[in-house]
């Protein structure tokens, strides 16, 4: 967690899901895109099993984890080298964050401005939100909606197996902002990429 004098506020909404799944978070103003990635993962409840990419409206940059083998047609820029405040302004308030390129979970990231940090408060912080995120590896938006229908219908032939697959229960409406904890992005980076931040 980071103490900061200014924080940046974002609203994150998972697109294509109805009713909406969203979070409102505040992060330190000096955050990199890697730091923001970790904060989004933790606020949404994702487990950071898959690749991700940011695309900020008005910029051609793709920001994430570059391919170490050099086979990266998008020429992804390393998120740990780029600062969030260099991209978002009142005139450029939107970005897209994609997680899990197979399932293609697309999130709208809306910049909601700078705020004074509260003295003695550690950031990032999740202020509010609604609904549980989909189960990891459930197959994307359409598969998620099918899963919800299956779980809601005890007579469905796949009900028992899908209920077991999600761990015995799944409450798509549950969300508790007070229960969100945030990992140290440096430690997460070392696990994901290794080495030093170069």
C-alpha positions in Angstrom: 0.0 0.0 0.0 1.2 3.5 -0.8 0.7 6.8 1.1 0.1 9.6 -1.4 -0.9 13.3 -1.3 -3.0 13.0 -4.5 -5.0 10.1 -5.9 -6.5 9.3 -9.2 -10.1 8.0 -9.3 -11.3 5.5 -11.9 -14.5 3.7 -12.6 -14.0 0.2 -14.1 -16.9 -1.5 -15.8 -16.9 -4.9 -17.3 -18.5 -4.5 -20.8 -21.1 -6.8 -22.3 -22.5 -8.0 -19.0 -26.0 -7.2 -17.8 -26.7 -6.2 -15.1 -23.4 -4.2 -14.9 -20.4 -5.3 -13.0 -18.3 -2.3 -11.9 -15.9 -0.9 -9.4 -14.8 2.7 -8.4 -11.2 2.8 -7.1 -8.6 5.4 -6.1 -4.9 4.9 -6.8 -1.8 6.9 -6.0 -1.0 9.6 -8.7 2.4 8.1 -9.4 1.0 4.7 -10.4 2.3 2.9 -13.5 0.0 0.9 -15.8 1.3 -2.3 -14.2 0.3 -0.9 -10.8 -3.1 0.0 -12.2 -3.4 -3.5 -13.7 -2.8 -5.1 -10.3 -5.3 -2.7 -8.6 -8.0 -3.6 -11.3 -7.4 -7.3 -10.8 -7.8 -7.1 -7.1 -10.8 -4.8 -7.1 -12.6 -6.9 -9.7 -11.6 -10.1 -8.0 -9.7 -11.6 -11.0 -6.8 -13.9 -10.2 -4.2 -12.6 -12.7 -3.9 -15.9 -14.5 -3.8 -14.4 -18.0 -2.3 -11.7 -20.1 -3.7 -8.2 -20.2 -3.5 -5.0 -22.3 -4.5 -1.3 -22.0 -5.5 0.9 -24.9 -6.0 4.5 -24.1 -8.4 6.5 -26.3 -6.4 8.9 -28.4 -3.2 6.8 -28.2 -1.9 4.1 -30.5 0.1 2.5 -27.6 -0.7 -1.0 -26.4 0.4 -1.3 -22.8 1.0 -4.6 -21.0 3.7 -7.2 -20.9 5.8 -7.4 -24.0 6.6 -10.8 -25.6 10.1 -11.7 -24.4 10.6 -13.7 -27.6 10.1 -10.6 -29.8 7.0 -12.1 -31.5 4.7 -9.2 -30.6 2.9 -7.7 -33.6 1.3 -5.1 -31.4 4.6 -3.9 -30.1 3.3 -3.9 -26.5 4.9 -1.4 -24.3 5.9 -2.4 -20.7 3.3 -1.2 -18.3 5.8 -0.8 -15.5 7.6 1.9 -17.5 4.6 4.1 -18.2 2.8 6.3 -15.8 -1.0 6.6 -15.7 -1.0 10.4 -15.3 0.9 10.8 -18.6 -2.1 9.4 -20.5 -5.3 10.3 -18.8 -6.7 13.8 -18.7 -10.2 15.4 -18.7 -9.9 15.5 -22.5 -8.8 11.9 -22.7 -10.8 10.2 -20.0 -11.2 6.6 -21.4 -9.2 3.5 -21.9 -10.0 -0.2 -22.5 -8.4 -2.9 -20.4 -8.6 -6.4 -21.8 -7.9 -9.4 -19.6 -7.6 -13.0 -20.8 -7.2 -12.7 -24.5 -9.0 -16.1 -25.0 -12.2 -15.0 -23.1 -11.6 -11.3 -23.9 -13.0 -9.7 -20.8 -13.2 -6.0 -21.9 -13.3 -3.3 -19.2 -14.0 0.3 -19.7 -11.6 2.5 -17.6 -13.1 5.9 -17.0 -10.8 8.6 -15.5 -12.8 10.6 -12.9 -10.2 13.1 -11.9 -7.6 13.8 -9.2 -8.5 14.0 -5.5 -6.7 14.9 -2.3 -5.7 11.8 -0.4 -7.1 11.4 3.1 -4.3 11.8 5.7 -3.3 8.4 7.2 -5.1 6.5 4.5 -3.3 3.9 2.3 -4.0 3.5 -1.4 -5.2 1.9 -3.6 -8.7 1.8 -2.3 -12.0 0.5 -3.6 -14.8 3.0 -2.8 -17.8 1.1 -4.2 -19.0 -1.3 -6.9 -21.6 -3.8 -7.8 -21.8 -7.6 -8.4 -19.3 -10.4 -8.4 -17.0 -10.8 -11.4 -17.6 -13.9 -13.6 -15.7 -17.1 -12.6 -12.2 -17.2 -14.0 -11.9 -19.3 -17.2 -15.7 -19.6 -17.7 -15.3 -18.7 -21.4 -16.2 -15.0 -21.9 -19.4 -12.9 -21.9 -21.8 -15.3 -23.7 -20.6 -18.4 -21.9 -21.0 -16.5 -18.6 -24.6 -15.7 -19.3 -25.2 -19.3 -20.2 -23.5 -20.4 -17.0 -25.8 -18.1 -14.9 -28.9 -19.6 -16.6 -27.6 -23.1 -15.9 -26.9 -22.4 -12.3 -30.4 -20.8 -11.9 -32.1 -23.9 -13.2 -31.8 -27.0 -11.0 -33.5 -29.1 -13.8 -30.8 -28.2 -16.3 -28.8 -31.3 -17.3 -25.5 -29.5 -16.6 -26.6 -27.8 -13.3 -24.9 -30.2 -10.9 -21.6 -30.3 -12.8 -21.5 -26.5 -13.3 -22.4 -26.0 -9.6 -19.5 -28.2 -8.7 -17.2 -26.4 -11.1 -17.9 -23.0 -9.5 -17.1 -24.5 -6.0 -20.6 -25.4 -4.8 -22.1 -21.9 -4.9 -21.9 -18.7 -6.9 -23.7 -15.4 -6.0 -23.4 -13.1 -9.0 -25.0 -10.3 -7.0 -22.5 -10.3 -4.1 -19.9 -7.6 -3.7 -18.4 -6.1 -0.6 -16.0 -3.1 -1.2 -14.8 -3.4 2.4 -13.6 -6.9 1.7 -11.2 -5.9 -1.1 -7.5 -6.2 -0.4 -4.8 -5.0 -2.7 -1.5 -6.8 -3.4 1.8 -5.0 -3.6 2.3 -4.5 -7.4 6.1 -4.8 -7.1 5.8 -8.3 -5.6 3.2 -9.3 -8.2 5.5 -8.0 -10.9 8.4 -10.1 -9.7 6.2 -13.2 -9.7 4.9 -12.5 -13.2 7.9 -11.2 -15.0 10.9 -11.7 -12.7 14.1 -9.7 -12.5 14.3 -6.0 -12.2 12.0 -3.4 -13.7 13.9 -2.6 -16.9 
